[in-house]
Amino acid sequence: MTTGRLDTLRAWFGRLLVSSVIIAAGVVIASLSTTSSAPMMTTALTAPTTLSAPDVDSARLGANTPTGAAVAALTGPRPADAIALIPAGFAEEMGYRPVLIDGVPANPDGGCSSPIAMPMSFDAPCKTHDLGYDLLRYGALTGSPLGPWARESLDGQLSTRMHASCVDDGCQTAADLADAGVGANSRRQGDGVPVTETDSQIVTSTLRMIWAPVSHAAGVLGTAPGRATAAALLAVVALHLRRRSRPLALGPWSPRWSWFAVRPRPAVFSAITRRRVPARDGQRTPFSKAKTTA
């Protein structure tokens, strides 16, 4: 491997270590804030509470309700059966009656909500997805909200149908983008009932979603293995910075294999500026020419 490639790899390795330090610092700060709030959280959790059966199994909340049965059928192997399971008051409450499009129940007035144009083949899957979201809203309005399983099933069905409708790579890319957007929006709303939000609510929920992994990492850092890992990372960074501050002289026995060694580079700058730099201490630089005798 050439010297130039080694220098490039060392530079990238240094950037990686610096980035790790920044991330570790953020995790440490989050850990301190989490630790300081632990007594309040403990007090809240130890307070006497009474959980009902649906609350205990919140992941499958509402699965046995009429709305839950309709969503389960809509996302199941025989989605056409969901038409007969639509709750009686759905049409009056939501303002339309579901219809069959390509053999799958759908909202006739629905469509893909996207800032960019989507392939026409996505229209039917999006209308079915809209119907599913309206079922989630109807369940919440009638006092039978559905758990995260319902929204996750509807999003998964949309992704599967969009990809299945594609015949070229461009369409597959559009399906990937739509899938990522829908998934991020659902996670931001906690896989709950789809609601209309203000700009400030969208920003707040997005920041909360981004901060969640940092809070989780802070909890891990609060354990003994987490602190040991952070200490090891900081030790590696300190060693790297120490070796960078002590340049090694060029010579026949210099440790060229060291990933942390940084040697003087006068020859590099001379190559860029096209000026020759004399060798130091009788040593030849990589770009210096050998002296010739008459």
N, C-alpha and C positions, 0 to 999 in steps of 0.2 A: 504494500500500500504506500502511495506517495506521501511526502511530507504535507502537501497541500490538503490531501484528503484527511490526514490525521488531525491537522489543525481545524478543519471544518467540523469533524466529529467531536473534537474537544469543545469547540465553541457551542455546538448544539447541546452537548452534555451539560455544560455550564448553565445554559439557559434553562434546561430542564430542572436543574437543582434549584436555581433561583425561583422558578415558578412553584416548586414544591415548598420552598420556604414561605412564600406568600400564602399558599393554600393552608399550610400548617398554622400560620399566624391567625388566619381567619377562623380555623377550627378551634384554636386555643381560646380566642375571644368568645366564640360561641359556647365553648365548654364552661368558661367562667360565668357567663350569663345564665347558662342552664343550671349550674351548681348553685348560684345565688337564689334562683327561684325554686329550687327543689323543696325547701320547707313548705312553701305555700302550696305546691302541687301535692305534697304528701298529706297536708291537712285536708285539702279538697277531696283527695281520693279516699281518706279514711273516714270521711263523714258518712253517716248511715244513709244508704240509698236503697230504693226498691226498684228492681228491674223487672219489667214484664217479659213474657216469653218472646214476643217479637223483637224486643230490644236486645235480648241475649244473642239471637241469631240474626243480627242486622244484615249480614251478607245476603241472606235469602228472604229478607223482609218482603212481605206481600206476595210471595209465590203462590199462596193458596187462595188469593182473592180472585174475583172475576177478571179484574184488569191484569193481574199477574198471569192468569191462565191464557189470556189473549196474547200477551207478549211472548210467553213461552211457545205458544203455537206459531206465532208469526216468525219467530227465529228458529223454529224446529225444522225437521225434514219435510213436513207437509204444511207449508205456510198458508195455503189456501183455506185450511180448516179454521184459521183465525177469524174469518169473516163471521162465522156462526157464533163466535165467542166474544165479539165486541159487546161491551156492556150496553144495556138498553138506553141509558141516558147519554151516551157518548155523542150522538149526532146533535142532540139539542144543546149540549154544553159546548161542543167544539165548533158547531156550525157547518158540518158537512158529514156525508156518509161515505165511508171507505168504499173503494171500487177495486176490482181485480185488474192489474196491469201485468201482462206476461205471466198470468197465473198466480200472482202474489198480491195481497191486499196493499193498497197505497192510498195516499192523500191525493185526490185528483188535482188539487190546486197547489201542491207542493213542488219542490225543486231543489237544486243544489245551491246552497248559500256559499258563494265563494267570491273573493275579490277579483279572481281571474276566470276566464272562460274555461269550462270543463267540457270534455267530449260528450256528444249527444247520448252515447251509450250509458252514461251515468245517470240519465234523467229518471229512469224507472227505479233504480236502487235508491236514489235520493228521495223520491216520493214515498217509498216504503219506509225509509228512515224517518221522514217527517211524521208519518202516521205513528210509528213507534214512539217518537218523542211526545206526540200529543197524547198517547196512552199514558205515558209517565206523568204528564201534567194533569190528566183527568184523574188518575189515581190519587195524586196529592190533593186535588180540589175536593174529592169525595171522601177524604179522610182515610184512604188506603194507599199511602205512599209505598213505592217499590224500592228495594235495596239496590246496591251497586250492580248486582248480577244482571238486572234488566237493561241498564244503559250499556254495560259492557257487551251483552249479547247483541244488542241492536247495532253498536259500532262495529262489532266483528262481522256481522252479516253484511253491513254496507261495504266494508273492505273486501270481503270475499267476492261479492257480486261485481264490484267495480273492476277488480283485477280479472275476473272471469269474462267480462265483456270486452276486454282489450285484445287487439290483434296486432299491435305494433309496440315498439319500445317507448315511443312518445306517450302513448296512452298509459302504459304501465308506470311511467314516471309521474304522470298526472295523478294516477291512482295512489301512488306512494305519498305524494304531497298532500292530497286530500285526506288520506288516512292519518298522516302525522298531525294535520291541523285538527281533525275531529278528535283524535286521541288526546292531544294536548288540552283542548277545550274541555273535554270530559273530566280529565284529571284535575284541571283547574277548578272545576265546580264539584269536585269530590265524588264524581260518578253519581250525582244525585239528580234531582229534578231540573231539567233545562229551564233556565229563567232568563229574563231580559235584564241586563246589567248596565249601569252607568259606566262612564270611562274610568272614574276613580275606583269603582268596584273591580273592574277588569284589571287595573294596574295592581291593586292591593292583592287580589287573588293570585296574580301571576308571580309577584314577589314572594308570596307565601309558598307557592309551589317550588320556586327556585331555591328558597332558603331551607326547605324541608330536608334535602340530603345533607346540608351543612349541619343542621341540628342533630341529625342522626349520627353523623361523624363525631360531633362533639360528645354525644353520649358514649360512643365507643372509646373516645380519647379519655374519658373519665375513668376507665378501667385500667388495671395494672398493665395488661398487654398493650393497650393503646398508648399509655404514657411511655412505655419502653420503646415502641415503634417511633414515636415522635422524637425521643432522645437520640435514637440511632440515626434518624434522618438529619437532625441538627448536627450531630457529630460528623457525618459525612460531608455536609455542607461546610462546616468549619475547616475540615481537613482540605477540602478543595480550595477554599479561599486562602488558606495559609500557603499552599503550594503555588498558587497563582502569584502571590506577593513575593516569592523568592525565585526569580528566573534562574535557569540552569545554563551554564556555559556550554558552548558547542565544543565537542571534543570526541576522540575516538571511543571513550568509555561513558559517554552521557547516556542516561536511560531513555532512549528514544521510544521504548515500548510504553512508557508511562502515559496514561490517559490524562493525568492531572498536570503534567509538566508543561510549562509554557516558556519557550525560549525566545530570546530577542529576535526580532524580525526586521533588521535593517535592510536585508536584501529584498524583502517583499515591497517595501516602500520605494526602494530604488527602481524596482521593475515597473512600478506604477508611474513614477515621475521621470523614468528614463535617466536617472542620475546614478552614477556609480558611488557606492559608499565603501571606503577603505575597510579592510579587515581589522578586527580588534585583536590585540595581543598576539599578533603573528598568525592568527587563524584565518583560513580562507572562508569567505561566505559562499553560499551556493551559487551566486551569480557573479562572483569575482573571477577575472581571467588570470590564468597562470602567467607568471612573469617569464619572459624569454630572455636569454642571454645572447649577446652578439657573438 
